[in-house]
Amino acid sequence: MSAQDIVGALLNLASINRRVNTNAVASLTWITYDIITCFDQEVELIWKTRWTVPKVLYIALRYYAPLWLMYQTIIHITPGTQLSKLTCETFPPLQAVGPVILWILVDIIMMLRIRALYRDKKSIVFAVLFIWFAAASVVIPVTIFCFRLSRPIPAPPFIANIAGCVVLSIDWDKMKVAKAAVISFILLNMVYLGLTLHKFIESVRSMKRIEWGSIYTIFIGEGVAYFIGCIIINAVDIAFSSGSPSLFPYVDLAQFWLSAYYSYAGCHLILHLRSVNSQLSALQSFGDCADLGIRFTPGTMKSWSSGESEELPHSVSSYDTRSKASTWN
């Protein structure tokens, strides 16, 4: 390799690292800004309520994401001379486990949302669980396989200022298996999207008068917007994880934004539903989100958040646009 080739390779490495590092900081800044701007709402709707499954999921998802992104940012922007061999060797598994944990947390929230939308219909619940475990049986082994392929070391002194940990060699053909995990993510989110779109269309059709504000509320409240976002980001991720040496370095970039979006999507879905619920009644169970509306007939049903029977409004007969809440039958 000539001196010109070496200089070109170093410049390309510096360019890639600059873009990845910029996006690491940007995604961390975005999710931190979101936490700060929504904190007053979080205190009222989360911290002041009783402990339930959704509350635990919210807190874990809300604060694990920025901690993981902070760790990623520190490793990516730290010069190689300041990183130990152990730090670089443990980086791949810690890097890989972050998005997987966030995916599990947000998927539990989304599955509970679908369960509430379909009023705990067993056929839907079992079908969603089966599909999720099928996806997990692909995602988790592929994730382990991929991070075991990379053996990063601290960057040599002559490139330490433009790279922290570097991988000297990697089998690109084997790394292409990463696409299987991303495809599983996309297919799973398409199932979620199809189920929520079905209820979204039902809700819109049940409206006596269509108002864009009300449609937007249903669009957000039923999770349609979040599933579409997940599909788009995963589509970008699959392009980067295609195994091409020119694109694969940007996988980290996609993972940063995907992790930040997981935290944003799951937490905002809970905040939105609890906010609407608090405007209509004093009930604080996320499980009640399937039964929002203005005119009710009282009855008893079981809340998934507590496992206890409680008096909840159900059998909603209509949708009132003034309430900005959607109805699911």
PyMOL commands that set and color helices and strands:
alter all, ss='L'
color gray80, all
select helices_A, chain A and resi 3-37+39-47+53-77+80-82+85-117+122-149+157-159+172-175+178-205+212-221+224-240+248-280+286-291+321-323
alter helices_A, ss='H'
color red, helices_A
select strands_A, chain A and resi 153-154+165-166+297-302+309-314
alter strands_A, ss='S'
color yellow, strands_A
deselect
rebuild
show_as cartoon
